[in-house]
């Protein structure tokens, strides 16, 4: 909500970021409450296209410093920057919302090993676009805000907008802010929908008879298959889904009175990234289990990358905790 409130305040002003954030949360609640997946998917697709085109256009306008980008391929971190690195990872594709993907593909009807190739292509395209988008954002920030040290508050967005206005005109400022608004709005709606589906499915799962072994993808008409079947339309209409939507929206509004929108966004990213080792360990266990057919199990490369991801995030987490305690 804070992240959506920032561009709204920069574009329209009138009220503080805090109240724009509240409005964004309530609008997001209403949209996700009322819509079905087919509508949600089309709306998100438009937002993704808008944010990608606008941000990449502004990055091309600013112009990347190619020698500096080449030097940036060498991993190095300045003192105190680890928290921002973890927040960046959690904010752009390494967060708990990854667990929502299974519900969205279920809503599309992608079920069974025959769809694995489509899902892999879908994920590959998504992460390539994410990579281009993030590099574009870094080009814009480095080109216009380099050396400003704007890491403790929300003035960076306003400063960046002013710099675009002065250098290229008001149209560039508005284009960037509209793109940034599409970025944050798609993130808000994705979390509101995806994590609420996750909670609704959890409430369904805990009601299943304890100890019953339900085969993955059971479709044989048995009681186990019927009880384990996931229905996305039913989930979106469930009390658990809607109750969690309200929980996501209303109680966090109290945090908005801290008036630290950048800080809240950073904390959200860091906490989201902290979920990654749990996700990678879970995938290691699930995708090497006998219950999963041969065609769906992880190969050695996938296992190696998942193990490396787990180790990386554990090391980062331990290092950050030690730094904060020292």
C-alpha positions as CSV (number, residue, x, y, z in Angstrom):
1,X,0.0,0.0,0.0
2,X,2.9,2.4,0.8
3,X,4.5,1.6,-2.5
4,X,1.3,2.5,-4.4
5,X,0.8,5.6,-2.3
6,X,4.2,7.1,-3.3
7,X,3.5,7.5,-7.1
8,X,-0.2,8.6,-6.4
9,X,1.1,11.3,-4.1
10,X,3.7,12.4,-6.6
11,X,1.2,12.5,-9.5
12,X,-1.8,14.1,-7.8
13,X,-0.7,15.4,-4.4
14,X,-3.6,16.8,-2.3
15,X,-3.2,14.3,0.5
16,X,-0.3,12.6,2.1
17,X,1.2,9.3,1.0
18,X,-0.4,7.7,4.1
19,X,-4.0,8.4,2.8
20,X,-3.2,7.6,-0.8
21,X,-1.9,4.2,0.5
22,X,-5.1,3.6,2.4
23,X,-7.2,4.4,-0.7
24,X,-5.0,2.0,-2.7
25,X,-5.5,-0.8,-0.2
26,X,-9.3,-0.4,-0.2
27,X,-9.5,-0.2,-4.0
28,X,-7.3,-3.3,-4.3
29,X,-9.5,-5.1,-1.8
30,X,-12.6,-4.2,-3.8
31,X,-11.1,-5.3,-7.2
32,X,-9.9,-8.6,-5.9
33,X,-13.1,-9.2,-3.9
34,X,-15.3,-8.6,-7.0
35,X,-13.3,-10.1,-9.9
36,X,-12.7,-13.7,-11.0
37,X,-9.3,-15.0,-12.2
38,X,-10.0,-14.4,-15.9
39,X,-10.6,-10.7,-15.3
40,X,-7.7,-10.5,-12.8
41,X,-5.3,-12.0,-15.4
42,X,-6.3,-9.5,-18.1
43,X,-6.0,-6.6,-15.7
44,X,-2.5,-7.7,-14.5
45,X,-1.4,-8.3,-18.1
46,X,-2.2,-4.7,-19.0
47,X,-0.4,-3.4,-15.9
48,X,2.7,-5.6,-16.7
49,X,2.8,-4.3,-20.3
50,X,2.4,-0.7,-19.1
51,X,5.1,-0.9,-16.5
52,X,7.5,-2.7,-18.8
53,X,7.2,-0.3,-21.7
54,X,7.3,2.9,-19.7
55,X,10.2,1.9,-17.5
56,X,12.3,0.5,-20.4
57,X,11.5,3.6,-22.4
58,X,12.7,6.0,-19.7
59,X,15.9,3.9,-19.1
60,X,16.7,4.1,-22.9
61,X,16.1,7.9,-22.6
62,X,18.4,8.3,-19.7
63,X,21.0,6.0,-21.4
64,X,22.9,3.3,-19.6
65,X,26.6,3.8,-18.7
66,X,27.9,0.7,-20.4
67,X,31.4,0.7,-18.9
68,X,29.8,1.1,-15.4
69,X,27.3,-1.7,-16.2
70,X,30.2,-4.0,-17.2
71,X,32.1,-3.2,-14.0
72,X,28.9,-3.9,-12.1
73,X,29.0,-7.6,-13.2
74,X,31.7,-8.1,-10.6
75,X,30.0,-8.9,-7.3
76,X,30.8,-6.4,-4.6
77,X,28.9,-4.7,-1.8
78,X,29.6,-1.5,0.0
79,X,29.2,-1.4,3.8
80,X,25.6,-1.5,5.1
81,X,24.1,-2.3,1.7
82,X,23.2,-5.9,2.4
83,X,19.8,-5.0,3.7
84,X,19.0,-3.2,0.5
85,X,20.2,-6.2,-1.6
86,X,17.9,-8.5,0.3
87,X,15.0,-6.1,0.0
88,X,15.6,-5.8,-3.8
89,X,15.6,-9.6,-4.2
90,X,12.4,-9.9,-2.1
91,X,10.8,-7.0,-4.1
92,X,11.4,-8.2,-7.6
93,X,10.7,-11.9,-7.8
94,X,12.1,-13.8,-4.8
95,X,9.2,-13.5,-2.3
96,X,6.4,-15.5,-0.8
97,X,4.1,-14.6,-3.7
98,X,6.0,-17.2,-5.8
99,X,3.9,-19.7,-3.9
100,X,0.8,-18.3,-5.6
101,X,1.9,-19.4,-9.0
102,X,0.4,-22.9,-8.5
103,X,-3.0,-21.4,-7.8
104,X,-2.9,-19.2,-10.9
105,X,-2.0,-22.1,-13.2
106,X,-4.7,-24.2,-11.6
107,X,-7.2,-21.4,-12.4
108,X,-6.0,-21.5,-16.1
109,X,-6.5,-25.2,-16.2
110,X,-2.8,-26.1,-16.6
111,X,-2.9,-29.4,-14.9
112,X,-0.6,-32.5,-15.3
113,X,2.9,-33.1,-16.6
114,X,1.8,-32.2,-20.2
115,X,1.8,-28.6,-19.1
116,X,5.2,-28.5,-17.6
117,X,6.9,-27.2,-20.8
118,X,4.3,-24.4,-21.0
119,X,4.9,-23.5,-17.3
120,X,8.7,-23.5,-17.7
121,X,8.4,-21.2,-20.8
122,X,6.0,-19.0,-18.9
123,X,8.4,-18.6,-16.0
124,X,11.4,-18.1,-18.3
125,X,9.6,-15.3,-20.1
126,X,8.5,-13.7,-16.8
127,X,12.0,-13.7,-15.3
128,X,13.6,-12.4,-18.5
129,X,11.2,-9.5,-18.5
130,X,11.8,-9.0,-14.8
131,X,15.5,-8.9,-15.3
132,X,15.2,-6.3,-18.1
133,X,12.8,-4.3,-16.0
134,X,15.0,-4.3,-12.9
135,X,18.2,-3.4,-14.8
136,X,16.2,-0.5,-16.4
137,X,15.1,0.7,-12.9
138,X,18.8,0.6,-11.8
139,X,19.9,2.5,-14.9
140,X,17.3,5.2,-14.1
141,X,18.2,5.4,-10.5
142,X,22.0,5.4,-11.1
143,X,21.7,7.9,-13.9
144,X,19.5,10.4,-12.1
145,X,20.0,9.8,-8.4
146,X,23.6,8.7,-8.2
147,X,25.3,10.1,-5.1
148,X,22.1,11.6,-3.7
149,X,22.1,9.1,-0.7
150,X,18.3,8.9,-0.7
151,X,17.8,5.6,1.1
152,X,16.0,6.6,4.3
153,X,12.8,8.3,3.1
154,X,10.5,8.7,0.2
155,X,12.0,11.8,-1.3
156,X,13.9,9.8,-4.0
157,X,10.9,9.3,-6.1
158,X,10.1,13.1,-6.0
159,X,13.7,13.9,-6.8
160,X,13.8,11.5,-9.7
161,X,10.6,12.9,-11.1
162,X,11.9,16.5,-10.8
163,X,15.2,15.4,-12.6
164,X,13.2,13.9,-15.4
165,X,11.1,17.0,-15.7
166,X,14.1,19.3,-15.8
167,X,16.1,17.2,-18.3
168,X,13.4,15.9,-20.7
169,X,10.1,17.6,-19.9
170,X,7.0,17.0,-17.9
171,X,5.9,14.1,-20.1
172,X,8.9,12.0,-19.0
173,X,8.1,12.6,-15.4
174,X,4.5,11.6,-15.8
175,X,5.4,8.6,-18.0
176,X,7.8,7.3,-15.3
177,X,5.3,7.8,-12.5
178,X,2.5,6.1,-14.4
179,X,4.9,3.1,-15.0
180,X,5.9,3.1,-11.4
181,X,2.2,3.1,-10.4
182,X,1.6,0.1,-12.7
183,X,4.5,-1.7,-11.0
184,X,3.3,-1.2,-7.5
185,X,-0.4,-1.7,-8.3
186,X,0.3,-5.1,-10.0
187,X,2.3,-6.1,-6.9
188,X,-0.5,-5.1,-4.6
189,X,-3.1,-7.0,-6.5
190,X,-0.9,-10.0,-7.0
191,X,-0.3,-10.3,-3.2
192,X,-4.0,-9.6,-2.3
193,X,-5.1,-12.3,-4.7
194,X,-2.3,-14.9,-4.5
195,X,-1.7,-14.9,-0.8
196,X,-5.4,-15.0,0.0
197,X,-5.7,-18.0,-2.3
198,X,-2.8,-19.6,-0.4
199,X,-4.6,-19.0,2.9
200,X,-7.9,-20.3,1.6
201,X,-6.2,-23.5,0.4
202,X,-4.5,-23.9,3.7
203,X,-7.9,-23.8,5.5
204,X,-9.2,-26.4,3.0
205,X,-6.2,-28.7,3.5
206,X,-6.4,-28.7,7.3
207,X,-10.0,-29.9,7.1
208,X,-9.0,-33.0,5.2
209,X,-9.1,-36.3,7.2
210,X,-5.8,-36.5,9.2
211,X,-3.3,-39.0,7.9
212,X,-5.0,-39.7,4.6
213,X,-2.4,-40.1,1.8
214,X,-3.8,-38.3,-1.2
215,X,-1.8,-39.0,-4.4
216,X,-0.6,-36.0,-6.3
217,X,-3.0,-35.2,-9.1
218,X,-5.6,-37.9,-8.0
219,X,-8.4,-37.9,-10.5
220,X,-9.8,-41.4,-10.1
221,X,-13.2,-40.2,-8.7
222,X,-12.3,-41.5,-5.2
223,X,-13.2,-39.7,-2.0
224,X,-9.6,-38.8,-1.6
225,X,-9.5,-37.3,-5.1
226,X,-12.7,-35.3,-4.5
227,X,-11.6,-34.0,-1.1
228,X,-8.2,-33.0,-2.4
229,X,-9.5,-31.3,-5.6
230,X,-8.7,-27.6,-5.7
231,X,-11.4,-25.4,-7.3
232,X,-10.1,-21.8,-7.9
233,X,-13.6,-20.4,-8.4
234,X,-14.8,-21.9,-5.1
235,X,-11.7,-20.6,-3.4
236,X,-12.3,-17.0,-4.6
237,X,-15.8,-17.1,-3.2
238,X,-14.8,-18.7,0.1
239,X,-15.1,-17.0,3.5
240,X,-11.4,-17.7,4.2
241,X,-10.3,-15.9,1.0
242,X,-12.4,-12.8,1.7
243,X,-11.5,-12.8,5.4
244,X,-7.8,-12.8,4.6
245,X,-8.3,-10.0,2.1
246,X,-9.6,-7.9,4.9
247,X,-6.8,-9.0,7.1
248,X,-4.2,-8.0,4.5
249,X,-5.8,-4.6,4.0
250,X,-7.1,-3.2,7.3
251,X,-4.8,-4.0,10.2
252,X,-1.6,-3.0,8.3
253,X,-3.0,0.5,7.8
254,X,-1.9,1.2,11.4
255,X,1.7,1.0,10.2
256,X,1.0,3.7,7.7
257,X,0.9,6.2,10.6
258,X,4.6,5.7,11.0
259,X,5.0,7.8,7.8
260,X,7.9,5.7,6.6
261,X,6.7,4.5,3.2
262,X,10.2,3.6,1.9
263,X,11.1,1.9,5.2
264,X,7.9,-0.2,5.1
265,X,8.5,-1.2,1.5
266,X,12.0,-2.2,2.4
267,X,10.9,-4.3,5.4
268,X,8.3,-6.0,3.2
269,X,10.9,-6.9,0.7
270,X,13.3,-8.2,3.3
271,X,10.7,-10.4,5.0
272,X,9.5,-11.7,1.6
273,X,13.1,-12.7,0.7
274,X,13.4,-14.5,4.1
275,X,10.8,-16.9,2.8
276,X,13.1,-18.1,0.0
277,X,15.1,-20.7,1.9
278,X,11.8,-22.3,3.2
279,X,10.5,-22.4,-0.4
280,X,13.7,-23.9,-1.9
281,X,13.9,-26.6,0.9
282,X,10.2,-27.4,0.3
283,X,10.8,-27.8,-3.4
284,X,13.8,-30.0,-2.8
285,X,11.6,-32.3,-0.7
286,X,8.6,-32.2,-2.9
287,X,10.3,-32.5,-6.3
288,X,12.4,-35.5,-5.3
289,X,9.6,-37.4,-3.6
290,X,8.4,-40.8,-4.9
291,X,4.9,-39.4,-5.1
292,X,5.9,-37.3,-8.0
293,X,6.2,-39.1,-11.4
294,X,9.5,-39.4,-13.2
295,X,8.7,-36.6,-15.6
296,X,8.0,-34.1,-12.9
297,X,11.0,-34.7,-10.6
298,X,13.9,-32.3,-10.3
299,X,17.1,-33.2,-12.2
300,X,20.6,-32.7,-10.8
301,X,20.9,-29.1,-12.1
302,X,17.6,-28.1,-10.6
303,X,18.6,-29.7,-7.2
304,X,22.0,-28.0,-7.4
305,X,20.5,-24.6,-8.0
306,X,17.9,-25.1,-5.2
307,X,20.5,-26.2,-2.8
308,X,22.7,-23.2,-3.8
309,X,19.8,-20.8,-3.3
310,X,19.1,-22.2,0.1
311,X,22.7,-21.8,1.2
312,X,23.0,-18.3,-0.3
313,X,19.9,-17.0,1.6
314,X,20.9,-18.7,4.9
315,X,24.4,-17.1,4.7
316,X,22.9,-13.7,3.9
317,X,20.4,-14.1,6.7
318,X,23.0,-15.1,9.3
319,X,25.4,-12.4,8.1
320,X,22.7,-9.7,8.4
321,X,21.6,-10.8,11.9
322,X,25.3,-10.8,13.1
323,X,25.7,-7.3,11.6
324,X,22.6,-5.9,13.3
325,X,23.6,-7.4,16.7
326,X,27.2,-6.2,16.6
